């Protein structure tokens, strides 16, 4: 019996020198609605001069890039050849029956490339994991690796042969030019996927011996790579690597093809200004209160003094001045109330195929919020942070994301309900502006001859990011909560490394005091 996947899975990685990536997998259990609350607390050193004034909400959201899509269906290569749910099998069935539109076959062709991409990535990751250990693999590991490589090579060759045979058959039919060109682009992307996946596997096998069977396996994979390159040249597809050029067109075309084929999985976001509407109502209330005050003052002055007197004139002016200040003061107070209880941005998540809204997403950013105890406990794994909290200046920014998914509207696969993948990329470029030079020279005295020299010192800044994930399913009281922490080590050039910390209570305990003996 297969174990049900966790309702929320997370993965953190450094995307490049300026971007930190969080990948979240939402997997509803099948109840009507599942709610996910993602909270990220950023702890920034005070020396970076980051606060609500220097780094307002609009700038924070400008530094966040968000991609929400369906999880790629998981299928082995052999399932692509035989399963009724396989996009390849559905394409061949369309050719026999003619049931379905041209839009359907383009969708299935793109989905085929997405599924094959996932299979090739799992294959390359598996090869890398097996080759990370000692060079001399155990006998059973050698046999498993050899079997997996041969099976993948044979299966991919069959998928390509059947898909391209299907393309040739479609070419003989009357198909619109747009659909024909779309299928040609999918074919190019599939070829690039096979080339890059097999090339990565060969690169991961570099630590293996040069003898058999490893030499034959490498040669077989590289022969498949060369066949794909020749195929693209023969079909006048320009995505061919050049050993001497800068390969600008290759990289550009690969990125474009990836977006073109994977757009069948990406959910579109229809943004709604929910907070803005409520703010306008609150501002109108503030204007009404201020006007009521000014009117009351005017009526009192009219009863107390004649309208042509100086006293009436002065009281009316003062009343107007107070009205203006009351209005602006209430606007500021009510704006803070709205920021506390309402989201900054609201979006509807829309299925790109059916056009139905399958869920909602609300986001908020707060400065200097109250830090939950679970977040504080996780940071207490560090001795210095435990002692310095409240004494060393730091800025806390909390980013909240509330996702609600309706399981009844999610597509289903043979493995159950399809999940949603949420990818967030945070650009840390703003954090680097006020940093010192990344390298400095430290004076060093040689004990042998007492000569003075200089050694290299690195100036870096730790930025802790603590995540708290909460999952609530249906109308029941079932609630799951977890916390995770990563530390980004930055200098003026960008992200130097990322450190992961275990959940609270599972990390390395603080070390002994200088006057205590380490047991």
FENSULCOR-V156369 format. One record per residue. SS is DSSP state (a for helix, b for strand, c for the rest). PSI is psi as a letter, one per 20 degrees, with the letter a starting at -180 (* if undefined). OMEGA is omega in whole degrees, 0 to 359 (NA if undefined). Layout:
ss=SS psi=PSI omega=OMEGA
ss=SS psi=PSI omega=OMEGA
This chain:
ss=c psi=p omega=182
ss=c psi=q omega=180
ss=c psi=p omega=180
ss=c psi=q omega=180
ss=c psi=q omega=179
ss=c psi=q omega=182
ss=c psi=h omega=178
ss=b psi=p omega=177
ss=b psi=q omega=183
ss=b psi=q omega=176
ss=b psi=p omega=182
ss=b psi=q omega=177
ss=b psi=q omega=176
ss=b psi=o omega=182
ss=c psi=g omega=174
ss=c psi=a omega=186
ss=c psi=h omega=183
ss=c psi=i omega=186
ss=b psi=p omega=176
ss=b psi=p omega=187
ss=b psi=p omega=174
ss=b psi=p omega=179
ss=b psi=p omega=182
ss=b psi=p omega=178
ss=b psi=o omega=177
ss=b psi=p omega=181
ss=c psi=n omega=178
ss=c psi=q omega=183
ss=c psi=i omega=180
ss=c psi=i omega=176
ss=c psi=r omega=186
ss=c psi=g omega=181
ss=b psi=q omega=174
ss=b psi=p omega=182
ss=b psi=p omega=179
ss=b psi=p omega=175
ss=b psi=o omega=179
ss=b psi=p omega=178
ss=b psi=p omega=177
ss=b psi=o omega=177
ss=b psi=o omega=178
ss=b psi=p omega=178
ss=b psi=o omega=187
ss=b psi=p omega=176
ss=b psi=q omega=181
ss=a psi=h omega=181
ss=a psi=i omega=178
ss=a psi=i omega=177
ss=c psi=l omega=177
ss=c psi=p omega=174
ss=c psi=a omega=184
ss=c psi=h omega=181
ss=c psi=g omega=183
ss=c psi=i omega=182
ss=c psi=m omega=184
ss=c psi=r omega=183
ss=a psi=g omega=182
ss=a psi=h omega=179
ss=a psi=h omega=178
ss=a psi=g omega=180
ss=a psi=h omega=178
ss=a psi=h omega=181
ss=c psi=j omega=179
ss=b psi=p omega=174
ss=b psi=p omega=188
ss=b psi=p omega=177
ss=b psi=p omega=180
ss=b psi=p omega=182
ss=b psi=r omega=171
ss=b psi=q omega=174
ss=c psi=p omega=178
ss=c psi=p omega=177
ss=c psi=p omega=182
ss=c psi=o omega=177
ss=c psi=p omega=171
ss=c psi=r omega=181
ss=a psi=h omega=180
ss=a psi=h omega=176
ss=a psi=h omega=176
ss=a psi=h omega=182
ss=a psi=h omega=190
ss=a psi=h omega=188
ss=c psi=q omega=177
ss=c psi=h omega=179
ss=c psi=i omega=182
ss=c psi=p omega=176
ss=a psi=h omega=179
ss=a psi=g omega=179
ss=a psi=h omega=179
ss=a psi=h omega=177
ss=a psi=g omega=180
ss=a psi=h omega=178
ss=a psi=h omega=178
ss=a psi=h omega=181
ss=a psi=h omega=180
ss=a psi=g omega=188
ss=a psi=h omega=183
ss=c psi=j omega=180
ss=c psi=p omega=180
ss=c psi=q omega=182
ss=c psi=r omega=176
ss=a psi=h omega=175
ss=a psi=h omega=179
ss=a psi=g omega=183
ss=a psi=h omega=176
ss=a psi=h omega=178
ss=a psi=g omega=182
ss=a psi=h omega=178
ss=a psi=g omega=177
ss=a psi=g omega=179
ss=a psi=h omega=176
ss=a psi=g omega=180
ss=a psi=h omega=179
ss=a psi=g omega=180
ss=a psi=g omega=179
ss=a psi=h omega=177
ss=a psi=g omega=178
ss=a psi=g omega=180
ss=a psi=g omega=179
ss=a psi=h omega=178
ss=a psi=g omega=178
ss=a psi=h omega=178
ss=a psi=g omega=181
ss=a psi=h omega=178
ss=a psi=h omega=178
ss=a psi=g omega=177
ss=a psi=g omega=180
ss=a psi=g omega=181
ss=a psi=h omega=181
ss=a psi=h omega=183
ss=a psi=i omega=179
ss=c psi=h omega=183
ss=c psi=b omega=180
ss=c psi=q omega=182
ss=c psi=h omega=180
ss=c psi=n omega=182
ss=c psi=q omega=173
ss=c psi=q omega=184
ss=a psi=g omega=181
ss=a psi=h omega=177
ss=a psi=h omega=177
ss=a psi=g omega=181
ss=a psi=g omega=180
ss=a psi=g omega=180
ss=a psi=g omega=180
ss=a psi=g omega=180
ss=a psi=g omega=181
ss=a psi=g omega=181
ss=a psi=g omega=181
ss=a psi=h omega=180
ss=a psi=g omega=179
ss=a psi=g omega=180
ss=a psi=g omega=180
ss=a psi=g omega=182
ss=a psi=g omega=180
ss=a psi=g omega=179
ss=a psi=g omega=179
ss=a psi=g omega=178
ss=a psi=g omega=180
ss=a psi=g omega=182
ss=a psi=g omega=182
ss=a psi=h omega=180
ss=a psi=g omega=181
ss=a psi=h omega=172
ss=a psi=h omega=176
ss=a psi=g omega=178
ss=a psi=g omega=179
ss=a psi=h omega=178
ss=a psi=h omega=178
ss=a psi=h omega=180
ss=a psi=h omega=179
ss=c psi=i omega=180
ss=c psi=r omega=176
ss=c psi=n omega=181
ss=c psi=q omega=179
ss=c psi=q omega=183
ss=a psi=h omega=180
ss=a psi=g omega=179
ss=a psi=h omega=179
ss=a psi=g omega=179
ss=a psi=h omega=178
ss=a psi=g omega=179
ss=a psi=h omega=178
ss=a psi=g omega=178
ss=a psi=h omega=177
ss=a psi=g omega=178
ss=a psi=g omega=178
ss=a psi=g omega=181
ss=a psi=g omega=178
ss=a psi=g omega=178
ss=a psi=g omega=179
ss=a psi=h omega=178
ss=a psi=g omega=179
ss=a psi=g omega=180
ss=a psi=g omega=184
ss=a psi=h omega=179
ss=a psi=g omega=180
ss=a psi=h omega=178
ss=a psi=h omega=178
ss=a psi=h omega=179
ss=a psi=g omega=178
ss=a psi=g omega=178
ss=a psi=h omega=179
ss=a psi=i omega=180
ss=c psi=j omega=185
ss=c psi=h omega=181
ss=c psi=i omega=181
ss=c psi=q omega=181
ss=c psi=q omega=180
ss=c psi=i omega=183
ss=c psi=a omega=179
ss=c psi=q omega=4
ss=c psi=j omega=188
ss=a psi=h omega=180
ss=a psi=g omega=179
ss=a psi=h omega=179
ss=a psi=g omega=178
ss=a psi=g omega=182
ss=a psi=h omega=179
ss=a psi=g omega=179
ss=a psi=g omega=180
ss=a psi=h omega=175
ss=a psi=h omega=177
ss=a psi=h omega=177
ss=a psi=g omega=181
ss=a psi=h omega=178
ss=a psi=h omega=179
ss=a psi=h omega=178
ss=a psi=g omega=178
ss=a psi=h omega=180
ss=a psi=g omega=181
ss=a psi=h omega=177
ss=a psi=g omega=181
ss=a psi=h omega=180
ss=c psi=j omega=176
ss=c psi=l omega=173
ss=c psi=p omega=193
ss=c psi=i omega=183
ss=c psi=m omega=180
ss=c psi=p omega=180
ss=c psi=q omega=176
ss=c psi=p omega=181
ss=c psi=h omega=184
ss=c psi=i omega=182
ss=c psi=a omega=178
ss=c psi=i omega=176
ss=c psi=k omega=179
ss=a psi=g omega=182
ss=a psi=h omega=180
ss=a psi=g omega=181
ss=a psi=g omega=180
ss=a psi=g omega=183
ss=a psi=h omega=178
ss=a psi=g omega=178
ss=a psi=g omega=179
ss=a psi=g omega=180
ss=a psi=h omega=178
ss=a psi=g omega=179
ss=a psi=h omega=183
ss=a psi=g omega=184
ss=a psi=h omega=184
ss=a psi=i omega=181
ss=c psi=i omega=177
ss=c psi=i omega=180
ss=c psi=h omega=187
ss=b psi=p omega=177
ss=c psi=p omega=176
ss=b psi=q omega=182
ss=b psi=o omega=176
ss=b psi=o omega=185
ss=b psi=q omega=177
ss=b psi=p omega=181
ss=c psi=m omega=181
ss=a psi=g omega=182
ss=a psi=h omega=182
ss=a psi=g omega=179
ss=a psi=g omega=178
ss=a psi=h omega=178
ss=a psi=h omega=179
ss=a psi=h omega=177
ss=a psi=g omega=180
ss=a psi=h omega=179
ss=a psi=h omega=176
ss=a psi=h omega=176
ss=a psi=g omega=178
ss=a psi=g omega=179
ss=a psi=h omega=179
ss=a psi=g omega=178
ss=a psi=g omega=180
ss=a psi=g omega=180
ss=a psi=h omega=178
ss=a psi=g omega=178
ss=a psi=g omega=181
ss=a psi=h omega=180
ss=a psi=h omega=179
ss=a psi=g omega=179
ss=a psi=g omega=180
ss=a psi=g omega=179
ss=a psi=g omega=178
ss=a psi=g omega=180
ss=a psi=h omega=180
ss=a psi=h omega=178
ss=a psi=h omega=186
ss=a psi=h omega=183
ss=c psi=r omega=174
ss=c psi=q omega=186
ss=c psi=i omega=182
ss=c psi=j omega=182
ss=c psi=r omega=178
ss=a psi=h omega=180
ss=a psi=g omega=178
ss=a psi=g omega=179
ss=a psi=g omega=181
ss=a psi=g omega=180
ss=a psi=h omega=179
ss=a psi=g omega=179
ss=a psi=g omega=179
ss=a psi=h omega=178
ss=a psi=g omega=178
ss=a psi=g omega=179
ss=a psi=g omega=179
ss=a psi=h omega=177
ss=a psi=g omega=181
ss=a psi=g omega=182
ss=a psi=h omega=178
ss=a psi=g omega=180
ss=a psi=g omega=182
ss=a psi=h omega=178
ss=a psi=g omega=177
ss=a psi=h omega=177
ss=a psi=g omega=180
ss=a psi=g omega=180
ss=a psi=g omega=182
ss=a psi=h omega=176
ss=a psi=h omega=176
ss=a psi=h omega=176
ss=a psi=g omega=179
ss=a psi=g omega=180
ss=a psi=h omega=181
ss=a psi=h omega=188
ss=a psi=i omega=182
ss=c psi=q omega=179
ss=c psi=q omega=177
ss=c psi=g omega=183
ss=b psi=q omega=177
ss=b psi=p omega=181
ss=b psi=q omega=173
ss=b psi=p omega=179
ss=b psi=p omega=189
ss=b psi=p omega=176
ss=c psi=p omega=183
ss=c psi=i omega=183
ss=c psi=g omega=184
ss=c psi=h omega=183
ss=c psi=j omega=181
ss=c psi=q omega=176
ss=b psi=o omega=184
ss=b psi=i omega=180
ss=b psi=a omega=179
ss=b psi=q omega=179
ss=b psi=p omega=178
ss=b psi=p omega=183
ss=b psi=q omega=178
ss=b psi=q omega=174
ss=b psi=p omega=179
ss=b psi=q omega=177
ss=b psi=p omega=180
ss=c psi=l omega=179
ss=c psi=r omega=172
ss=c psi=p omega=185
ss=c psi=p omega=179
ss=c psi=q omega=181
ss=a psi=h omega=181
ss=a psi=h omega=178
ss=a psi=g omega=178
ss=a psi=g omega=180
ss=a psi=h omega=180
ss=a psi=h omega=178
ss=a psi=i omega=180
ss=c psi=i omega=175
ss=c psi=i omega=179
ss=c psi=p omega=182
ss=a psi=g omega=185
ss=a psi=g omega=180
ss=a psi=h omega=180
ss=a psi=g omega=183
ss=a psi=h omega=190
ss=a psi=i omega=181
ss=c psi=p omega=183
ss=c psi=i omega=180
ss=c psi=h omega=177
ss=c psi=p omega=185
ss=c psi=p omega=174
ss=b psi=q omega=179
ss=b psi=p omega=179
ss=b psi=p omega=175
ss=b psi=p omega=178
ss=b psi=p omega=175
ss=b psi=p omega=180
ss=b psi=q omega=177
ss=b psi=p omega=182
ss=b psi=o omega=181
ss=b psi=p omega=174
ss=b psi=p omega=180
ss=b psi=p omega=177
ss=b psi=o omega=185
ss=a psi=h omega=182
ss=a psi=h omega=183
ss=a psi=i omega=179
ss=c psi=q omega=177
ss=c psi=q omega=179
ss=b psi=q omega=176
ss=b psi=a omega=178
ss=c psi=h omega=181
ss=c psi=j omega=177
ss=b psi=b omega=185
ss=b psi=p omega=178
ss=c psi=q omega=178
ss=c psi=a omega=181
ss=b psi=p omega=178
ss=b psi=p omega=181
ss=b psi=o omega=182
ss=b psi=p omega=178
ss=b psi=p omega=175
ss=b psi=p omega=180
ss=b psi=p omega=177
ss=b psi=p omega=184
ss=c psi=j omega=184
ss=a psi=h omega=180
ss=a psi=h omega=181
ss=a psi=i omega=188
ss=a psi=i omega=191
ss=c psi=g omega=185
ss=c psi=j omega=179
ss=c psi=q omega=176
ss=c psi=r omega=177
ss=c psi=q omega=185
ss=c psi=i omega=181
ss=b psi=q omega=176
ss=b psi=r omega=183
ss=b psi=p omega=178
ss=b psi=p omega=177
ss=b psi=p omega=184
ss=b psi=p omega=180
ss=b psi=p omega=178
ss=c psi=p omega=183
ss=c psi=h omega=183
ss=c psi=g omega=183
ss=c psi=j omega=179
ss=c psi=k omega=176
ss=c psi=q omega=182
ss=b psi=p omega=177
ss=b psi=a omega=181
ss=b psi=q omega=174
ss=b psi=r omega=186
ss=b psi=p omega=174
ss=b psi=q omega=181
ss=b psi=p omega=178
ss=c psi=o omega=183
ss=c psi=q omega=186
ss=b psi=p omega=177
ss=b psi=p omega=175
ss=b psi=o omega=179
ss=b psi=p omega=175
ss=b psi=o omega=181
ss=b psi=p omega=181
ss=b psi=p omega=172
ss=b psi=p omega=183
ss=b psi=p omega=179
ss=b psi=p omega=180
ss=b psi=p omega=176
ss=b psi=p omega=185
ss=b psi=p omega=175
ss=c psi=b omega=180
ss=c psi=j omega=182
ss=c psi=r omega=179
ss=c psi=j omega=181
ss=c psi=o omega=185
ss=b psi=p omega=178
ss=b psi=p omega=181
ss=b psi=p omega=178
ss=b psi=q omega=179
ss=b psi=q omega=176
ss=b psi=q omega=183
ss=b psi=p omega=172
ss=b psi=q omega=177
ss=b psi=p omega=175
ss=b psi=p omega=177
ss=b psi=o omega=188
ss=b psi=q omega=162
ss=b psi=a omega=186
ss=c psi=h omega=181
ss=c psi=i omega=179
ss=b psi=b omega=182
ss=b psi=p omega=179
ss=b psi=h omega=178
ss=b psi=r omega=177
ss=b psi=p omega=178
ss=b psi=p omega=178
ss=b psi=q omega=178
ss=b psi=q omega=180
ss=c psi=r omega=177
ss=c psi=r omega=181
ss=c psi=p omega=180
ss=c psi=i omega=181
ss=c psi=i omega=183
ss=c psi=a omega=178
ss=c psi=p omega=182
ss=c psi=q omega=179
ss=c psi=q omega=181
ss=c psi=r omega=182
ss=c psi=q omega=176
ss=c psi=q omega=181
ss=c psi=h omega=182
ss=c psi=j omega=179
ss=c psi=q omega=176
ss=c psi=p omega=179
ss=c psi=o omega=182
ss=c psi=* omega=NA
